[in-house]
C-alpha cells in the first residue's frame, strides 16, 4: 500500500513534499550549524521539514546543544 502524499504546511499552496535525507542548516546569532542526513519529508521550495519521529528529537538535541554553546561563548566574551 502506497502512502498518501504529504504537502508543505509552510508554503500552503499544494507543494508536494519529498521523502529522504537532507542536511539541514540552523542559524543562531550569526553562527550556523549543519545537522547531517536528517530523514523526513522535505519541501523543495521553502526547505521546511516534517521530521521522522526520532529525527525530530535528534535535530532538536543538536540545536539545543549548539545554542547553549553559542550562549556560553557569548557570556564568556562579556565577562
N, C-alpha and C positions, 0 to 999 in steps of 0.2 A: 504494500500500500504506500503510495507516494504521499509525502507530507504536503500540507496546504502551503501555498506561497505566503511569504511574510512581506509586509510593506513598511517603508520607513515612517515612523511616527513623527520624526522631526520635519521632514520635507512635507508630509501630509498631502502629497499630490499623486499617490499611487506608485511611487518609485519602488520597484521590487528589490528586496534585499538579496544579497549573495552570501551563501554559507561558505565558510572556510576559515583559514587562519591568516591574520594580518598583524603586522607590528603597529602598535598604537602609541602615539606621542601625547604626552601630557605636559603642559606648560604651567609654571608657577614662579612668580616673581622674577621673570626674565631668564629662568633656567628651564631646561627641558629634560624629560625622562622618556626613554623608549622602552615600552614593555613588549617583548617579542612574542610572536606567534600566538596571538590571542584568538581563541576559537569562538565563533559566534556568527551572527547574521549581520553583515556589514552593508552599509549604504554606499553605492558607488558615487553618489552625488555629494552628500554632506559629510561622509565618513563616520556617521553615527554607528554605534554597535549595540546590538541586543545580544548580550553575553550568554554563553552556555553557563549553566549554574556554577560550576567550580571555577570557571574563568572569571566571572564577576568578582568572586572572593579573592582570587589571585591578583587581579588588576587593582582592586581596592587596597589590598595589603601593600602592594608595591607603591602606589600613590601615597598612602599614609606614611610609609617609611621615608619616602622621598621628601614630602612636605615637612616632616619632622626634622629631617637632616638640614634642609634649607633654613628652616626657622632657627635651629640651633646654631648654624653658622652665622646667621644674621645677628643673633643675640650675642655671640662671641665677639663679633666685629664692633658692636655697640659698646660692649664693656671696654 
